[in-house]
Amino acid sequence: MTEYDYDLVIIGSGPSGRTAAIQAGKLKRKVLVIDRQDRLGGVSVHTGTVPSKTLRETVLNLSGWRERSFYGRSYRVKDQIAAEDLKARLHMTLDHEVDVLEHQFNRNHVEWLPGLAKFVGSNEVEVATEAGDTTRVTGKNFLIATGTRTYRPDYVPFNGKTVVDGDEFLEMAEIPRSLIVVGAGVIGVEYATMFSTLDVRVTLVEPRDTFLDFIDSTLIQDFTHQIRENGVDLRLGSAIDKIEDTGNHVEVSLDNGRHVRGEMLLFAAGRMGNTEGLNLKAVGLETDHRGRIGVTRKTYQTDVSHIYATGDVIGHPSLASTSLQQGRVAACHALGVPTVPESPWYPYGIYSVPEMSTCGMSEEELQERGVPYEVGVARFRETSRGHIMGLEHGMLKMLISLKTRRVLGVQIVGEGATELIHIAQAVLNLQGTVDYFVQNTFNYPTLAEAYKIAGLDAFNRMPIPDEFKVRSEPEPEKKPAAKPAKGKK
């Protein structure tokens, strides 16, 4: 039998890489994590998920955004907010994340090696360190969890200061007075809406006529109204002819003849799989035009059975939450350990201002499939908790099957959407019906009451099941009073 250095070698320490490593460690297998950075965490911790969400929370707190409905649009917790104010909390959060991750690796006996890995054989990789040294490592199984990098086309004059990508944006020296964001995907929408809360004049440019097409159109309509009200200039169907940095400002020429000017431009249109340096040809693997690797979705095996891939490098859905699950499932399968399958329904969370989150099917999907359905809607302003928080906007939309009464999808836009959606996720995965929301009591006052309001909204337009109908028992017939016998009193 061939002896290998490790049972599992993982390339990348992002969400899927770290959960795979910890799972393998808990199974008492020998595992190695290789990462190109000198600190664990990958893109998710250092330039992606955690930094952007920390930045959002910092912006909302310092700007006093959540209190403006009570105290006016001019209200701020801090009058002059600088870039360093945004970075201070960011660095504290990142340091804590790395510390927790290093502790988890040590506790579970996970080894890690900083450096660039490339395949040199079916079961062997070569790792080049920053010091210029190289070392070779063999493994029985491999997991590619290298994530993605920003897409940087040649026509964009990146300079790291006024024309930046999503990674460079976090290193800004000062907050611009005006910002152009190119690309209305998740990253572009999140950053555009965050900075509009700082009263930065934001123009969001998207070449397509629509954006975030995987979200229910009703939700997008409500969201679009809110961000325009908040000051975002949304330019849809505007392809870019030219981007020019004049020194005083950045100017974008659109194909419809219009021009957009701003102090800074953030290019956030797409990402590429981090697979270029892996030398995948050495093991007979290929990628698509975006550098992504194809896998079998239940096991996350590639075409080479002992090599797995998880996270953003395999494409859709490209969520940190799903990556965490994928890494655990892949590690168990690679090490021959049975595990429970992933749940069919998972939530999408978009940490924009306002938040959006969905789980299940959208109204457009139901129409495409010809599924008869009913809709229930609740507005946050209809809840007492909404009044207490000063919420003027926000809605929850629930889609119900008319045949089975099952909940088919829930979409939420507004404060706390990414937290509230987990109630819908539980009901969907347990095949629950609208009756659950009608029958059950929710804490009062809470935003979760919106589920009951939306449930009742749909319930009141649907036929009531026979088992719920109150049947009145027929009154017994009154018998005539017995006549006394003759001769008796």
Residue pairs with C-beta under 8 A, 6 or more apart in sequence:
2 123
4 123
4 138
4 139
4 140
5 30
5 32
5 137
5 138
5 139
6 30
6 31
6 32
6 111
6 137
6 138
6 139
6 140
7 24
7 29
7 30
7 31
7 139
7 140
7 141
7 335
8 20
8 21
8 24
8 29
8 30
8 31
8 32
8 139
8 140
8 141
8 142
8 143
8 331
8 334
8 335
9 31
9 32
9 34
9 125
9 137
9 139
9 141
9 142
9 143
10 17
10 20
10 21
10 31
10 32
10 33
10 34
10 142
10 143
10 145
11 17
11 34
11 35
11 117
11 125
11 142
11 143
11 144
11 145
11 146
11 278
12 33
12 34
12 35
12 42
12 144
12 145
12 146
12 147
12 274
12 311
12 313
13 21
13 33
13 35
13 37
13 40
13 41
13 42
13 101
13 112
13 145
14 41
14 42
14 43
14 44
14 45
14 145
14 147
14 311
14 312
14 320
14 323
15 42
15 44
15 49
15 311
15 320
15 321
15 323
15 324
15 327
16 143
16 145
16 310
16 311
16 323
16 324
16 326
16 327
16 330
17 33
17 35
17 42
17 143
17 145
17 310
17 311
17 327
18 33
18 40
18 41
18 42
18 101
18 104
18 105
18 327
19 323
19 324
19 325
19 327
19 328
19 331
20 143
20 145
20 310
20 327
20 328
20 330
20 331
21 31
21 33
21 105
21 108
21 110
21 112
21 327
21 331
22 104
22 105
22 108
22 110
23 327
23 328
23 331
23 332
24 31
24 110
24 331
24 335
25 31
25 105
25 108
25 109
25 110
26 108
27 331
27 332
27 335
27 337
28 109
29 335
30 111
31 110
31 111
32 110
32 111
32 112
32 113
32 137
32 139
33 40
33 105
33 110
33 111
33 112
33 113
34 112
34 113
34 114
34 115
34 117
34 125
34 127
34 137
35 42
35 112
35 113
35 114
35 115
36 114
36 115
36 116
37 46
37 114
38 114
38 130
39 46
39 98
40 98
40 101
40 102
40 105
40 112
41 50
41 94
41 97
41 98
41 101
42 48
42 145
42 147
43 147
43 148
43 149
43 312
44 50
44 147
44 320
44 323
45 51
45 94
45 97
45 98
45 101
46 94
47 166
47 167
47 170
48 147
48 166
48 320
49 320
50 93
50 94
50 97
51 90
51 93
51 94
51 170
52 170
52 187
52 190
52 191
52 351
53 351
54 89
54 90
54 93
54 94
55 86
55 90
55 170
55 194
56 190
56 194
56 351
56 353
57 89
58 85
58 86
58 89
58 90
59 65
59 86
59 194
59 195
59 197
59 198
59 353
60 66
60 197
60 353
61 77
62 76
62 77
62 78
62 81
62 85
62 86
63 76
63 77
63 81
63 197
63 198
63 199
64 71
64 75
64 76
64 77
65 197
65 353
66 389
66 390
66 415
67 75
67 390
68 75
69 390
69 391
69 392
70 390
78 85
81 175
81 198
82 174
82 175
83 172
83 173
83 174
83 175
86 175
87 170
90 170
104 110
105 111
105 112
113 127
113 129
113 135
113 137
114 129
114 130
115 127
115 128
115 129
115 130
115 135
116 127
116 128
116 277
117 125
117 126
117 127
117 278
118 125
118 126
118 128
118 277
118 278
118 279
118 282
119 125
119 278
119 279
119 280
119 282
119 283
120 126
120 136
120 279
120 282
121 282
121 283
122 283
122 304
122 306
123 138
123 139
123 140
123 142
123 306
124 136
124 137
124 138
124 139
125 136
125 137
125 139
125 142
126 134
126 135
126 136
126 137
127 134
127 135
127 136
127 137
128 134
129 135
140 306
141 306
141 307
141 308
141 334
141 335
142 306
142 307
142 308
143 307
143 308
143 309
143 310
143 327
143 330
143 331
143 334
144 275
144 278
144 293
144 302
144 307
144 308
144 309
144 310
144 313
145 309
145 310
145 311
145 313
145 323
145 327
146 273
146 274
146 275
146 278
146 311
146 313
147 273
147 274
147 311
147 312
147 313
148 271
148 272
148 273
148 274
148 291
148 312
148 313
148 318
149 167
149 271
149 272
149 274
150 165
150 166
150 167
150 267
150 268
150 271
150 272
151 269
151 270
151 271
151 272
152 158
152 165
152 267
155 240
155 242
155 243
156 163
156 182
156 243
156 267
157 163
157 243
157 244
157 245
158 164
158 165
158 168
158 267
159 245
160 168
160 171
161 173
162 245
162 250
162 263
162 264
162 265
163 243
163 245
163 250
163 264
163 265
163 267
164 172
164 264
164 265
164 266
164 267
165 266
165 267
165 268
166 187
166 191
166 266
166 267
166 268
169 191
169 266
172 264
175 195
175 198
175 200
176 200
176 262
176 263
176 264
177 200
177 201
177 263
178 200
178 201
178 202
178 203
178 261
178 262
178 263
178 264
179 192
179 195
179 200
179 201
179 202
179 203
179 262
179 263
179 264
179 265
179 266
180 202
180 203
180 205
180 250
180 252
180 260
180 261
180 262
180 264
180 265
180 266
181 188
181 191
181 192
181 202
181 203
181 204
181 205
181 265
181 266
181 268
182 188
182 205
182 240
182 243
182 252
182 265
182 266
182 267
182 268
182 269
183 205
183 206
183 267
183 268
183 269
183 270
184 192
184 204
184 205
184 206
184 208
184 211
184 212
184 234
184 236
185 211
185 212
185 268
185 269
185 270
186 212
186 350
187 268
188 204
188 206
188 266
188 268
188 269
189 204
189 211
189 212
189 350
189 352
190 350
190 351
190 352
191 266
191 268
192 202
192 204
192 227
192 232
192 352
193 202
193 227
193 230
193 232
193 352
193 353
193 354
194 352
194 353
195 202
196 202
196 227
196 230
196 231
196 232
196 353
197 230
197 353
199 231
201 231
201 233
201 262
202 231
202 232
202 233
203 232
203 233
203 235
203 260
203 262
204 232
204 233
204 234
204 235
205 235
205 238
205 240
205 252
205 254
205 260
206 234
206 235
206 236
206 237
206 238
207 237
207 238
207 239
207 240
208 236
208 237
209 236
209 237
210 220
210 236
211 220
211 236
212 220
212 350
212 356
214 348
214 362
215 223
215 348
215 350
215 356
215 358
215 362
215 411
216 358
216 362
216 363
216 364
216 397
216 409
216 411
217 362
217 363
217 364
218 363
218 397
218 411
219 356
219 358
219 395
219 397
219 411
219 412
219 413
222 393
222 395
222 413
223 352
223 354
223 356
223 413
224 234
226 354
226 393
226 413
227 234
227 352
227 353
228 234
230 353
235 254
235 258
235 260
237 256
238 254
238 255
238 256
238 258
239 254
239 255
240 252
240 253
240 254
240 255
241 253
241 254
241 255
242 252
242 253
243 250
243 251
243 252
243 253
243 265
244 250
244 251
244 252
244 253
249 261
249 262
249 263
250 261
250 262
250 263
250 264
250 265
251 259
251 260
251 261
252 259
252 260
252 261
252 262
252 265
253 259
254 260
270 290
271 290
271 312
271 318
272 290
272 291
273 287
273 290
273 291
273 292
273 293
273 312
273 313
273 315
274 291
274 313
275 287
275 291
275 292
275 293
275 313
276 291
280 286
280 287
280 293
283 304
283 307
284 303
284 304
285 293
285 302
285 303
285 304
285 307
287 293
288 294
288 315
290 315
291 313
292 313
292 314
292 315
293 302
293 309
293 313
293 314
294 302
294 303
294 314
295 301
295 302
295 308
295 309
295 310
295 314
298 341
299 308
299 329
299 330
299 333
300 308
300 309
300 310
300 314
300 326
300 329
300 330
300 333
301 307
301 308
301 330
301 333
302 308
302 309
306 334
308 330
308 333
308 334
309 330
310 323
310 326
310 327
310 330
311 318
311 323
311 326
311 327
312 318
312 323
314 326
317 346
317 348
319 346
319 348
319 349
321 346
321 347
321 349
322 346
325 342
325 346
326 342
328 339
329 339
329 341
329 342
332 338
332 339
333 339
343 425
343 429
344 429
345 359
345 360
345 425
345 428
345 429
346 359
346 425
347 357
347 358
347 359
347 418
347 421
347 422
347 424
347 425
348 356
348 357
348 358
348 359
349 355
349 356
349 357
349 417
349 418
349 421
350 356
350 357
350 418
351 418
354 393
354 394
354 413
354 414
354 415
354 417
355 412
355 413
355 414
355 415
355 416
355 417
355 418
356 411
356 412
356 413
356 417
357 411
357 412
357 417
357 418
357 420
357 421
358 409
358 410
358 411
358 412
358 421
359 409
359 410
359 421
359 424
359 425
359 428
360 399
360 407
360 408
360 409
360 410
360 424
360 428
361 399
361 408
361 409
362 399
362 409
362 411
363 373
363 375
363 397
363 399
363 409
365 409
366 373
366 399
366 408
366 409
371 401
371 408
372 401
372 402
372 403
373 399
373 400
373 401
373 402
373 408
374 399
374 400
374 402
374 458
374 461
374 462
375 397
375 398
375 399
375 400
375 457
375 458
376 397
376 398
376 400
376 434
376 453
376 454
376 455
376 456
376 457
376 458
376 459
377 395
377 396
377 397
377 398
377 454
377 457
378 395
378 396
378 398
378 449
378 450
378 451
378 452
378 453
378 454
378 457
379 386
379 394
379 395
379 450
380 386
380 391
380 393
380 394
380 395
380 396
380 414
380 415
380 447
380 450
381 387
381 391
381 392
381 393
381 394
382 450
382 453
383 445
383 446
383 447
383 449
383 450
383 453
384 444
384 445
384 449
385 445
385 446
385 447
385 449
386 394
386 447
388 445
389 415
389 447
391 414
391 415
393 413
393 414
394 412
394 413
394 414
394 415
394 417
394 447
395 412
395 413
395 414
395 450
396 410
396 411
396 412
396 414
396 420
396 450
396 451
396 453
396 454
397 410
397 411
397 412
397 454
398 407
398 409
398 410
398 424
398 434
398 437
398 451
398 454
398 455
398 457
398 458
399 407
399 408
399 409
399 410
400 406
400 407
400 408
400 433
400 434
400 458
400 462
401 408
402 462
404 433
405 433
405 434
405 435
405 462
405 465
406 431
406 432
406 433
406 434
407 424
407 427
407 428
407 432
407 433
407 434
407 436
408 428
409 424
409 428
410 421
410 424
410 428
412 420
412 421
412 424
412 450
415 447
416 447
420 447
420 448
420 450
420 451
423 448
423 451
424 451
426 432
427 436
427 437
434 455
434 458
434 459
434 462
435 459
435 465
435 468
436 455
437 451
437 452
437 454
437 455
437 456
437 459
438 452
438 455
438 456
438 459
440 452
442 448
442 449
442 451
442 452
443 449
